[in-house]
């Protein structure tokens, strides 16, 4: 009968390894959690491998051990445990105990000794033992019953494995370590004896330390490098060798008051784990536990420790029930609403049903277009929408949604223009803290309500066989849809309370984000016209260019290879051409990443330059010229991008399907893609672009007289900076000096170091630092602003835009220097980038309001970076141009003018 092996885990070794090997992870409050997650992941995977085994996780206890008595320098050179690791020990221990796993810490000895004792006791009773460790000292314990596994690398060692890895068997590992020493534990060993020599000595004399010292006369004859001088060296350090033997020996007779029988894991303490995972922000594990609790009918306390009442959800199929809900909606102070549809693409989605909630834990789902076999009779869609239209379009009737822009777009297809949207829980969470969590409903419900929602995959399945919502049976669809409205209402109640406590944030939500939602919905519904024929032509040309670049690459490589294969490219660059290895991938392979190729290209290696050009052209072709024609909506003949308000941490809008922010404007190919965005016949495109908005904001925030003066007198700010930094007159500034000054101006906004600037300008670091120093001497206000901002970020953990939007910086107090520096750079840049984003959002609301009021045949069709693009009837162009400048420049009151450049053309490139 084979026993399940005893599993002993070297917790201390894994704690350090997880800390150093895994990327740093922190909670939204800046608490480090990477090592905890790494070790727990490893333990969970071990438990899966050995589900029936007795199990113990062993850690070193605090304080000295008997080895410190033997040798005062034992482990003395080890630096103290880093603070970022020390704070993780307690939560890790607590999590291991909550998982029901036995945890051992024994005073006066090390984890190795406890593991050695338990392993030998078990082996003596013929029970197999698996020791999970990354520590080579443990190899001395391996025998017919005991094996080592390294759970991080997946390797394992039995007796033969030890011989193969170290060159000696387990019985000689202590002698091996005594001779060669161990830097990690500061075991001295014999100076000058390394791994190979130690192996040669022990195998040559056929025994351990005792045998070796009894046969020193045989050593000079051994086939070992420097064998003749070894006996004298060994003799001189005899005492140190035997002391090292003692230090390296794992104690296997530690008096323990624990027996292997007591090491069977207990059932996890779900409540304690939920509390810990919430605190550590392990969202996936927390979600799993909450779902298990829900499935077993357990009531779990929310983060505020209130038990949640049972939800009352209704599927509305009868006209009388619909009338009752209509009455509830008419009476309600605030309506939470949500739509269920057949697609995530709002411009193509068909409405399947609507859900509403007016009180927490109570909601209704009104199905109108389920279409599976045996679906019960539903209410008529047109009648339902006709009855809801006056309520949804009433600006005085306050509404809340989660990512409500999507629902507004869907309802617009059915002739309903939602008004009165007062709140959006996605935006409430985003304004409260843009970096604390993702802002989708499932993440928010988990974080703020401690509630695990029904997932779409739970009711629709996954992958190719996933059902669309209209195919899902009502008994599953109803609770899912009703929960969406209920959770939206509950989230709002929770989040709005938090926002109201910080009036500046409530104001950002009320005055910037919420008024923008209908504006973005209108821009998305309008869409942009693109010339598919022109894009097709560009695709052909880019394809030809790729073939030409491929030919050049083959010529430079001396053979044909797949340019898209990192593996083949790696072989060509580093093995065949012998280029210097600048960086390696996580798996230890030389990297072929973009920044590495750029550095090689800078060193004048021609192939990396060609590969970079090839990648750029290939990306333009696959992302834009091939893809854009496929994205034309057949209903409108236009492309409808989606704008995202809750993605970029600083407040900037982003876009997807297609992502218009990424079309390169500095290359001719990128500008040609903009040429495909065209005005319909009888119309023109008008592009209005803020000029150097972030530099103007910096001048305003820094209150630097030199910068303020340059902008107030409409001087070329890069030329003015060049004149200051290079100590020449404005007239004498050369083209190169202006280019360098521009790099300094923008570099400092983004917290660029002298090293980064040197790289960009192609000068040495000393020269770049001299430019920066001179800049700060000429513009002392900028330096003062940067220092003030760093201090403010350190003191309060966040920075603010001019309008009160906050960006929290949990890493600003990190003990990890690189992370702290990155947070400081963000702190300096975020108020500028965030203020620019706020100004653009305010401008969009102003422009949209003016267009609605004036009734002119002109519409905003795109927003990209600092630019708005409008489609305007030809005879109205001058009128729109005249109005748009003051509307946009008046979106903020700065100490310098906000300048708006306006261009006109038949396509976007011409207008820009």
Secondary structure, DSSP 4 states (H G I P E B T S, - for coil): -PPPPEEEEEHHHHHHHHHHHSPP-B-TT--B-HHHHHHHHHHHHHHHHTTTS-EEEEEEPSS--HHHHH-TTTTTTSPPPPHHHHHHHHHHHHHHHHTT-EEEEETTS-HHHHHHHHHHHHHHTT--EEEE-S-GGGGGG-SSSEEEEETTTTEEE-HHHHHHHHSS-GGGHHHHHHHH-BTTTTB---TT--HHHHHHHHHHHTS-HHHHHHTGGGGGGSSSTTHHHHHHHHHHTHHHHHHHHHHHPPPS----S--GGGGSPPPP-HHHHHHHHHHHT-HHHHHHHHHHHHHTT-----TT--PPPPPEEEE--SHHHHHHHHHHHHH-SEEEEEEEES-S-TTT--EEEEEEEEETTEEEEEES---STTPPP---HHHHHHHHHHHHT-TTSEEEESSHHHHHHHHHTTT-----EEEEHHHHHHHH-TTSS--SHHHHIIIII---PPPHHHHH-SGGGPPPGGGS-HHHHHHHHHHHHHHHHHHHHHHHHHHHTSHHHHHHIIIIIHHHHHHHHHHHHH-B-B-HHHHHHHHHHHHHHHHHHHHHHHHHHTS---TT-HHHHHIIIIIIS------B-TTSPBP--HHHHHHHHHTT-HHHHHHHHHHHHHHHIIIIITHHHHTEETTTTEE--EEESSSSTTS--EEESS-GGGS-SSSHHHHHHHHTBBPPTTEEEEEEEESSHHHHHHHHHHT-HHHHHHHHTT--HHHHHHHHHTT--GGG--HHHHHHHHHHHHHHHTT--HHHHHHHHTS-HHHHHHHHHHHHHHTHHHHHHHHHHHHHHHHHSEEE-TT--EEE-GGGG-SSHHHHHHHHHHHHHHHHHHHHHHHHHHHHHHHHHHHHHHT-SEEEEEEETTEEEEEEEGGGHHHHHHHHHHHHHTTS--SS---EEEEEESBHHHH-
